[in-house]
C-alpha cells in the first residue's frame, strides 16, 4: 500500500472512530431507557415543552402550540400557488427514501452502485401528491423536503404560517423549520437525528415506528453517505447471520400522527416514517446537549507525532480520550482502538506480501 494511501486510510478511520464514540458517549450521558410513548394534552396549565423534551422519552401532544399555526390552512392547491415548481427527490420503483450525504469521504466509492440517490426534478407540489409519475413505462416516486427559511423567495411570509414557535426553541443554535410533502406510501428509512425534534402533522396521516437508542441497529459508519441510518433494510426480515444482535421480532413502537398532533422525538431515537395518507408536515429541529457534547469531544486535538508507530498513535489517542471520559467510555475506547490497530496492521502486512 502506498504511504499516502495508508495515511489517508489511517486518518479517515481515526476521524470516523472519534465521531462515532463521541456520539456513543453523548447517548449514554443523556439517554432515558424508557421504551414507551407519553400522550399528553399540551394546553394544560403549567405545561412545559422543555420539561417534556428533557424526559428523553417520545411524547404525542394534542392541543399543542402548533394548532395556532396558519399552516393548517395549507392545501396542495395553496402550496402549488405559493411555491410554484419545487425541487423534489425522485426514485424509480422504490418508495423508501434514504438520505445520501454527498460530503462524506466514502461517497465516491458507493455512488457508482446507486444512481437514484439525491436525484431531483423540478415539478409542481400537485405532482408530488400524485400516486406515481410514469416515464418510459417505469414508476417514479416523488418526495419533497425543504428548510422553510430557504423558501422565502417564493413564499415571502411563509415563516409567519408556523408561528408561534418560541416554546419549541430550546437551543440558541441549530434551529431549523422544515416542510415535508409526500403521497401515500412514501417512507423514510430508519435513522436517528442528534437534535430535539418537534414534528407536527398539518395534513394527512403518518406512522412513526420508533426504537430507543439501546436498540442495536447496525448503523452505517459516520464516513458513509448514509451516516445515521440503519443498514437493515427490512426490519421485519433482518438477516440474522449478517445482523446477529438485532432481534428479528423487534417491531418498535408504532405512533400514528393525525392532523394537529405533535410528536416530541428525543435525540438518537431511531425512527422510520411511513406516509399513510397524502401528507403535509412541519418540524422544528434544534441542537440538543447530546449534539454539543459530541461536538466538544470531536474537536479535542489528537496527539500525534510523526515518529510514532501506528500502535503508539492509536494507544496515545485512546489514553487521551479515556482521561476525559467515564469508565464505560474508557472501556469502549480501548476495545475499539485495539480492534482498529489490529485491522490497520493487517492491512499493512497484507499489502506488503
Buried (B, 14 or more C-beta within 10 A) or exposed (E): EEEEEBEEBBBEBBBBBBBBBBBBBBBBBBBBEEBEBEEBEBEEEEBEBEEBBBEBBBBBBBBBBBBEBEBBEBEBEEBBEBBEEBEBBBBEEEBBBBBBBEEBBBBEEBBEEBEBBBBEBEBBBEBBBBEBBEEEEEBBBBBBBBEBEEBEEEBEEBBEBBBEBEBBBBBEEBBBBBBBBBBBBBBBBBBBBBBBBBBBBBBBBBBBBBBBBEBBBBBBBBBBBBBBBBBBEEBEEBEEEEBEEBEEEBEBBEBEBBBBBBBBBBBBBBBBBBBBBBBBBBBBBBBBBBBBBBBEBBEEEEEBEEEEEBBEBBBBBBBBBBEEBEEEBBEBBBEBBBEBBEEBBEBEEEEEE
